[in-house]
Amino acid sequence: MGYEKQAFAKADVLQLLKEYGSPLYVYDEEVLRNRCRELRTLVKYPHFRVNYSAKANTNVELLKIIKDEGLDVDAMSPGEMYLEMKAGFTADRIMFIGNNVSRDELQYAVDRNIYISVDSLSQLALLGEINRGGQVCLRINPIIGAGHHEKVVTGGKKAKFGIAIEDLPKAQKIADSYDMTITGLNQHIGSLFLETEAYVAAAAQLLDIAATLPTVQVVDFGGGMGIPYRHEEETRLDLHKLGQELDDLIATWVEKHWPIMVRIEPGRYVVAECGIILGTVTAVKNNYNTYFVGCDIGFNTLIRPAMYDSYHEISVVPAQNREYQEYEQPVYLVGPICESGDILAHDRVLPVCREGDGLIVHDAGAYGFAMASNYNSRPLPAEVLIQKDGKIRIIRKAQSLKDL
């Protein structure tokens, strides 16, 4: 492993840190647009749309780019709906996929004519009270689950999401009692799959369910498309294969039944690879024959490693020219938070680090800033965008102590 990876040269990293502060979220517009285009053309079926799952990253400037590329959006809260509309998305391009939401949250979506998916019988009844005679989408628990960690597997008997398939007759009765029309079905099996089998199987099952509900006009297969965080070990998701398999599935179904709108809802695949986090080495030590490299990127800045034991490639950018040398054993890269679980990378082969060196955490555009916090009363870092023309602009200012 060398000191640097991908498109970020030493001068870029150190200059960005000097100009905008450390740590720092950095996004690449060109990569973001490319990912949007890959997904937009995934399926050839003419009635196909991509809903960006905005929970992955809700920066308004990124949402504007995603809108410009022709994607629609999902929302999990009024906050996400607000930001999406602020970015220019109209109500007909937003889908509210609620999970255990309140009456006020449902009312917020109804008041703005935003299409709503409910994931329990009780929430269906609540929506009926609020929006009698309206249309509704049902989130189905497909029993099939997949994901990189048990905390992000969202289908299956142990998952909190969705309506059990066996309860669909009850759902129809509730909808009928409020003169509501079930016009959509959606599901989500989990996050970060790199093989197509489980996703396509769940899609086939959802279409089978749709065939029993003649009022259904929209079928949303969900998201979860992964990216290879381990660059040298993991194989990239075969989008061509996935697209062909979905096209075959849809064509067969439409021939037997009726034309429908098909949607998918990727989040990570859209934004993960367009973002990195830059940071600075703040301390190095050897405690009882364990090497620790301390830095200013804690789980307040990127919680994925602490929460899911997630892996991110790490690059070191030396502050001063020196000969490359690795530590004699794997090291721990740790942050400034006052918990022993504040570990960015463990048992990692890294170059010997010095205080002041720069760090690059790769593939951090998804669930980075979106899950960041002010824990330990630390201000949130800035976000900057590298535009297609190479110019850099701030898309969110860093917080100061006065903002806490």
N, C-alpha and C positions, 0 to 999 in steps of 0.2 A: 504494500500500500504506500503510495506516495503522499506528498504533502497536499496536493490539490486534485480536485476532481471536476469533471464536467466543464461548464462554460465560465466559471468564475475564477479569474486570475487573482493572484496575490494583491496586486495594486487595487483592484476593484473592491475586494473584501475589506482591506484595511482602510481604504478611503471612505467606503460607505459607513463603516463603524465610526470613523472620526467625524464624519459630517452629520450623521443622523442618530448616533448614540448606540449603546450596546446594552442588552441584546436588540436585535432588529429583525423584523419580518420583511422579506424581499420576494416580490412576485415578478414573473416574466410574462408579459402580455402575449408574446408570440406562442409560447407553449400553451397558454390557456386557450387561445383561439384554435390551435391545432386539435386539442382534445375535444373541444366543442364540435368541430367539424367531423372528427372521427365518429362520434356518437350520433350526430345528426344524420349521417348517411349509413348507419349500421344496418338498417332494414330497408328493403326496396318497396315494401308494401306502401301504397300511397297515403294511407290514413295512419301515419306513424308520427308520433311526437316524443320529444325528450323533455322530461321535467327535471331540471337541475334540483337536487336535494340540497337546499340552501343551508341546512344546518352545518354542512361541512365548512362553509366560509361565507359570511354574510356581509363582507365589506361592500359598500354600495358601489364603489368604482369597479370592482370585479363583477358585481351583478349587472352593471351597465354593459360591460363587454359581453357577458353571457347572453344578455337580452339581444344585443346587436348581432350575435351569431345565430339567433333564431331559436334558442331554447326557451322553454317555458320553465316554471318553477313550482316546487312544493314548499309548503310552510308547515312548521310544527307549533307555531304560537302566533299571537297577535303581533309580537315584536318582529318576527320574520315577515309577516304580511306587510307590516308598516314599512320595513326596509325595502322590500321588493317593490312596493308601490312607489316609494321614494326614488328607486332606481328606474322607474318608468314602466314597470309591468302593469298592464291593465288587469282587471278582475278576471277576465276570461282566460288569462294565461297563468293563473294561480290556482293551486289546489291545496286546501287545508286538510292535512292528514293528522287529525288530533288523536292524542292518547291520554285518556283520563282527564279531559279538559273540563273547564267550568262552564256554567251557563253563560257567564259574561264573555268568555272566549268564543263560544259558539255564536253568540249574538253579534260579536264583532265581525265575524265572517259573513253571517246572514245579512247584516246591514250593508255590506259592501258587495253583495251578490257573488261571493266567492264559493266555488264548488267545494263541498265538504265530504270527507270520508270519516265515518265513525267506526270504532273498533270494539264496540260492545253493545249488547241489547239495551242496556240502561241508557247509554249515550244516544242510541237511536231514538228511544222514547223521549229523551230530553230535547233532542233536535226537533222531533215531531211537535212538541209543545211550543217550541219557538217558531217553527217554520212549517206549519201545517200546509199540506198541499204542495210542498216543494220536492225537489229532486235530491237524491242522496246516493253516495257511494259507500259500499260496505268493505271494510278491510277484513279479509279472510285470513285465518291462521291455517296455513297450508300443511301443517304437520311436518313438512320437509323444512329442515333448518341447515344453514351453513354459515361459516364465519371463522375469522382468525382467532377468536377468543370466545369463551362461553358467554361473556357479558354482551356480545354483539350478535349472537345468534337469536334472530327475532321470529323464527318459525319453529313449531314443535310444541309438544304437550306441556313443556315447562316454561314456555315463553309467555310473557304477559300480554302480548299483542294479539289483536284480531278476534274475530268471531269464529267459534268452532264450526266446522262444516256441518256437523249434525244439528246445529242450531239455526240453520238457514230458514227452515219452515217457520220458526218462531219469529225470525227477523221479518219475514214477509208479512206475518200477521200484524206485527207492530207497525210496520210501514203502512199497511192497508188501513189500520185503525186511525191513522193521522192523514189519510189520503196522500201519502207520500209515494213517489215512484222511485224504485231502485234502478238507477240508470248506469251505475258503475260498480266494478269490483276491482279491488287492488290488494296487493300482498307485498311482503318483504321477507325474504328468507334469512337474511343476515348480511354481514359486511365483510368484504375483502375475499371474494372467491376468485381463483385463477383458472379454474376448470369450468366447463360449460354444463356438465351433466345435471347437477342439482338444480340449477337455475331453469334449464329447459324443461326438466321434469315437473317443476313447480308451475311453470307457465302452462304446460299441457293440462295439468290438473285444474288450474284456474279457468281455462277455456272450457273444460268439461262442465264446470259449475255454471259458467255463463250460458251454456246451452240450455240449462234448465230454467233460465230467467229471461223470458222474451223481451223484457223492457230494457235490458242492458245495452248500452250504447258505447261504453268505454271500459276497456280492460287494461289495467296497469300492472305489469309484471314485476314491478319493484326495481330496486337498484342493487348495490352491493358489489359492483364490478371492482376488482382489486387492481393494484399496481405492484410491481416487484420491488419491494423495499430492499430486499437483499439482491443487489444488482448482479452479482456473479453466480448466485445459487438458484434464483427463482426464474421461472419462464413466464414471459409476458402472456396475459390473457389473449387468446386467439379471437380477436373481434370478428374476423372474416368467418370463422367457423360458427361463432355465436350468431352472427347475422343470418347466415344461411339456414341454420337450424330453426331460428325463429320465423324466418320467411316461410319455410316449408310448413311449419306448424300453423301459422296464420292462414296461409293459402288453403290448406286442407279444411280448416274450420270454416272459413268464409264460404267456401264452395258448398259445404253442407248446410250452413245456417244463414247468416246475414252479415252485411258489412258492418264492421265496428271500428271505433278508434282504438288504436293500440298505443300504449305509453310505457316508457321505462323511467326510472327515477334515480339515476346515478348522482352521487355527490363527490366521493373521493376521487373517482376516475377523472372528473372534470378539473379539479383544482390541486390535487396532491403534488403532482410533479412540476407545477408552475411555481411552487413556493419553496423557499429555504428559510432557515433561521440562522442569523449570524450572531456570534457571541465572542466572548473574550476569556482566555484563561486567567484566573485570578489567584490560584495557589497550586502548588504541587508538593506532595509529601509521600513518604514511605512509612506507613504505620504497621509494625509487626509483620514486615515482609509483604505488605499489600500496598501497591501503588495507587494513589488517588490523584486525579487531576481535577481541581476545582474550577468551576466556571460560573458565569452569571446567567446561564440558562437553567432555570429550575423547573419544577413541575407546575409552577405558576405560569410559565411561558409555554411549555409543551408537556402536557400531562400524560400523553399516550404511553411512554415507557413505564411510568409509575403505575398507571391504572391497568394497562393490558400487557405489560412486559413487552411492548412493541419495539421493533428494531428499526433504527434509522442509520443509514450510512453517515459517518462522521469524517470530515476532512479537517486537517490542521494547516493553518497558514502562518508560518513563522513571522514574527514581527521584525526579525533581523536575519540576514542570510547566514545559514549555518549548514553543515553537512548533515544529511539525513541519517538518523539513527533511531531504531526502535527500542522501546523498553524491553528489558530482558524477560518480562513475563506480561501477560494480559493485565490491563489496568481498569480501574473504575473511573468513569467520567461522572462527576457529581455536581449538583447545583448548590445554591445558597440558602435553600429552605431548611428550616430547623426540624427536619424529620429524616430519619435514616433511610426512608424509602425514596428520597430525592435523588434518584440515580438515572442519569440520562443514557448511560451505556455501561454494561458490566462485562467483565472478562473480555475486553476488547483489545485487539492489537492496534496500538497507536504509535506514532512517532514520539520521541521524547519531546515534552512540552516545556515551555518556559512562560512565566507570567508575562502577560501582554500579547501572547500569540492569539491569532484569530481562529475561530472555529466556524465550520459550516455544517449545519444539520440539514441533510438533503430530504427532499420529498415531504416537506412539512407544510404544504399549502392547505391541507385538509385537517380539520380538528386541531389546529394549532391555536391561532388567535381565538377561534370560535369557542374553545374550551379553556382559555386562559382566565386567570383570576388575579385579584389583588391580595392573595394570601400573603401573610407576613407584612401586610401594608406596603407592598411593592407596586409602584406605578406600572401600568401596562406600556410596553414598548411601542414605537412607531411602526407603521407599515409603509413601504415604498413600492412603487411599480416601475419596472424597467419597460418602457414603451417600445413599440416596434421600431421606432426611429432611434432607439438607443438612449433617449433622454430619460432621466429619472425624476419622478415627482412623488411627493408625499401624498398618500391616500388616507392616512390617519395619523394625526399628530401623537407623539408620545405624551403620556400623562405626566404631570408634575406632582410634587407632594401636595400642592394646593387642590388637586383634583380628587384626592382621597377623601 
